[in-house]
Amino acid sequence: MAPSLRGLSVAGSIYVVSGLARRAAGVGLRCSAGHIGRRVLVGLAAAVCLSLLAAFWTLDGQFRGW
């Protein structure tokens, strides 16, 4: 893939993931408003999801050949 197309692909992925993360964070903050325990659980769930996503990407070889 040409370098300019790879950059466009990365930029598109970042745009989509950041939009999804912003929406998920908004929902998590609204659901946990005023409850410290819920807020901690939302934070832990987000950390677990991000860790699993990074692990799957790494194991699938998404970061090779850059």
N, C-alpha and C positions, 0 to 999 in steps of 0.2 A: 504494500500500500504506500502511496506517495506521502511524504512527510506532511504536506499541507492537508491532505485528507485525514491523516491520523490525528492531527491537531484539531480538526473540525469534529471528528468523532469523540475525542476526549472532551472537548468543550460541550458538546451536546450531552454527553453522559453526566458531566458535572452539573449542567443546568437541570436535567431531569432529577438527579439524585438530590440536589439542594432543594428543589421545589417540594419533593416528597418528604424530605426531612423537616422542612419548615412546617408543612401541614401536620405531620405527625407530632412535632414538638408542640404546636398550638393545641392540638387535641389533648395531649398528655398534660399540658399545663392547665387547661380548663377542667379536665376531669379530676385533677389532684389539687385544685385550688383550696387553700385553707387546711390541708391535711398533710402534715410533714411525712407521715408513714407512707401515704400514697405517692408523694413526690419522690421519696427514696426508691420505691418500687418501680416507678416510671423510669427513673434514671438507670436503675439496674437493668431493666428490660431493654432500654435503648442501648446500653453498653453490650449486652449479650447479643442483640441483633447485629450491631456493627461488627463485633468480633466474629460472629458466624459468617457474615457476608465476606469479610476480609479473608477468613480461612478458606471458604469455598472458592473465592477468586484465586487465591494463591495455589491451592491444591489442583485447581483446574488448569493452571498454567497461564492465566491471563496476564501475568506480569513478566513473562519471558519474551525475549526478542526485542526489547525496546532499545 
